[in-house]
């Protein structure tokens, strides 16, 4: 942002200083057929709509009691969802409409005044989450929101409140372009660089650019930094990182703590177990491997075993 890089929209003349602003602009201002029938929100891709429904409306059913948008062919569950759709979809060009509830106003000043009501309600909800409260089921006194979540999901897991809280805990951050869900906002921010092409981290040695600082650090460690090799005391192999040596030693000592749930075979790390289940038990074909000469070889599982 400090360097003045801009992100233009490829469908109109708008230009943005932040990639996230460009993604939000595309979702709200350009015509899309991915519309939620339950709340009226719009999404750039079907995957985004699917993840939105899984996160917020997994247990909801469209009763189609609201109006039907004849232009889009969508029958909404409520009138509010229909009004919100008219405001958010650029296909209808509804001006001075509230993006939260869909109500329209004769001028911008009244719309701003109305939007403050939603802002106050949101602030009020956030303040309520910080206050102590009693469980409505067993009357246990809970000091804060985190204790409330823990109590409901552990003591009353079958209630609708607990199921909703559990869903919020799993993947609260959703990519509005492809619908992928993440546990942390920073993971979502790194992922969105896949869509924007942003690579802010540059290597001072060779100029290669990366989307995350961790990827740049790994690149520098592999290509530009000389490190003392860590030798295995049981064989002639050596490693740059302690984690690689530790994994290698587990193979020597036959430490395989990650068991397959189907055949009880042990693996050194969970990634090997996941691949085992995928290619052995689920019968997914092994991916093909191409050599430098262009010859295609069928990849086979590694059957090599270390012997002392």
Buried (B, 14 or more C-beta within 10 A) or exposed (E): EEEEEEBEBEEEEEEBEBBBBBBBBBBBBBEBEBBBBBBBBBBBBEBBBEBBBBBBBEEEEBEEEBBEBEEBEBBBBBEBBBBBBBBBBBBBEBEBBBBBBBBBBEEEEEBEEBBEEEEEEEEEEEEEEEEEBEBEEEEEEBEEBEBBBEBBBEEBEEBEBBBBBEBEEEBBBBBBBBBBBBEEEEBBBBBBBEBBEBBBBEBEEEEBEBBBEEBBBEBBEEEEEEEEEBEBEEEEBEBBEEEBBEBBBBBBEEEBEBEBEEEEBEBBEEEBBEBBBEBBEEEEEEEEEEEEEEEEEEEEEEEEEEEE
